[in-house]
Amino acid sequence: MGVIFFFSAQPSLDSGLGVIDLVGRKLIHFAEYALLCLLWWRAFATVTSPGRAAIAAFAIASGYAVTDEVHQTFVEGRAGTPVDWAIDSAGAALVAVRMRSGRPSPRRSPTRARARG
């Protein structure tokens, strides 16, 4: 979250490559919020079910995406938009859905995991 905040505080990350730059930055946003959700899921999955962990991780990642967009409105040369929030949240949602749909919990013993698959 600190890395996201740092890059959001930069006045401009435009490389001047036009559409390639735009699409590349959107893909990076999608991926970074997917990673953020995964990291929060791993933390929560040690104390609750994978499904609940996925919901909590998504809520934090999407909520942080909102604050990131608001933060960008105060940075010269940047703009926070609902579209960017949606892209960020889509990355988090992809991971949350995957983790909620049956990924084994880190609490499971290796013996049970091997017996299952």
C-alpha positions in Angstrom: 0.0 0.0 0.0 3.0 2.3 0.7 4.3 1.6 -2.8 1.0 2.4 -4.4 0.8 5.7 -2.3 4.4 6.6 -3.4 3.7 6.2 -7.1 0.3 8.0 -6.8 2.1 11.0 -5.3 4.2 11.4 -8.4 3.2 14.3 -10.7 3.1 12.3 -13.9 4.0 8.8 -14.9 3.3 9.4 -18.6 6.1 8.0 -20.8 4.8 9.7 -23.9 3.9 6.5 -25.7 0.2 7.3 -26.1 -2.2 4.4 -26.1 0.6 1.9 -25.3 1.4 3.9 -22.1 -2.3 4.2 -21.2 -3.1 0.5 -21.6 0.2 -0.5 -19.9 -0.6 1.7 -16.8 -4.1 0.3 -16.6 -2.8 -3.3 -16.7 -0.3 -2.5 -14.0 -3.0 -1.0 -11.8 -5.1 -4.1 -12.4 -2.2 -6.3 -11.4 -1.1 -4.3 -8.4 -4.6 -4.4 -6.8 -4.8 -8.1 -7.6 -1.6 -8.6 -5.7 -2.8 -6.4 -2.9 -6.0 -8.5 -2.6 -4.0 -11.7 -2.6 -1.7 -10.5 0.1 -4.6 -9.5 2.3 -6.3 -12.8 1.6 -3.3 -14.7 2.8 -3.2 -12.7 6.0 -6.9 -13.2 6.7 -7.1 -16.9 5.6 -4.9 -17.8 8.6 -7.7 -16.7 11.0 -10.9 -17.2 9.1 -12.4 -19.2 6.2 -11.1 -18.6 2.7 -14.4 -17.2 1.6 -14.6 -14.7 4.4 -10.9 -13.9 3.9 -11.6 -13.2 0.2 -14.5 -10.8 1.0 -12.4 -8.9 3.6 -9.4 -8.7 1.3 -11.5 -7.4 -1.6 -13.1 -4.8 0.7 -9.8 -3.5 1.8 -8.2 -3.5 -1.7 -11.3 -1.8 -3.3 -11.6 0.7 -0.4 -7.9 1.5 -0.7 -8.4 2.1 -4.5 -11.0 4.7 -3.6 -8.6 6.5 -1.3 -5.9 6.3 -3.9 -8.1 8.0 -6.5 -9.0 10.7 -4.0 -5.3 11.2 -3.2 -4.5 11.6 -6.9 -7.0 14.5 -7.1 -4.6 16.5 -4.8 -1.5 15.7 -6.9 -0.6 18.2 -9.6 -0.8 16.5 -13.0 -2.9 13.6 -11.8 -6.6 12.9 -11.7 -8.6 10.4 -9.8 -11.4 8.8 -11.7 -14.2 6.3 -11.1 -12.9 4.3 -14.1 -9.5 3.9 -12.5 -11.2 2.7 -9.3 -13.2 0.2 -11.3 -10.0 -1.2 -13.0 -8.3 -1.4 -9.6 -11.3 -3.2 -8.1 -11.6 -5.5 -11.0 -8.1 -6.8 -10.4 -8.9 -7.3 -6.7 -12.2 -9.0 -7.6 -10.5 -11.5 -9.9 -8.3 -12.7 -7.1 -11.1 -12.6 -4.5 -13.4 -14.7 -6.7 -10.6 -17.2 -7.3 -9.7 -17.4 -3.6 -13.3 -17.7 -2.5 -14.0 -20.5 -5.0 -12.1 -23.2 -3.2 -8.4 -22.5 -2.8 -7.2 -24.5 0.2 -6.8 -22.6 3.4 -3.2 -22.1 4.7 -4.5 -23.6 7.9 -4.9 -27.0 6.4 -2.2 -29.5 7.2 0.0 -30.7 4.4 -1.3 -34.3 4.9 -4.9 -33.2 4.3 -3.9 -31.2 1.2 -2.0 -34.2 -0.3 -4.9 -36.6 0.5 -7.3 -34.2 -1.4 -5.4 -33.8 -4.6 
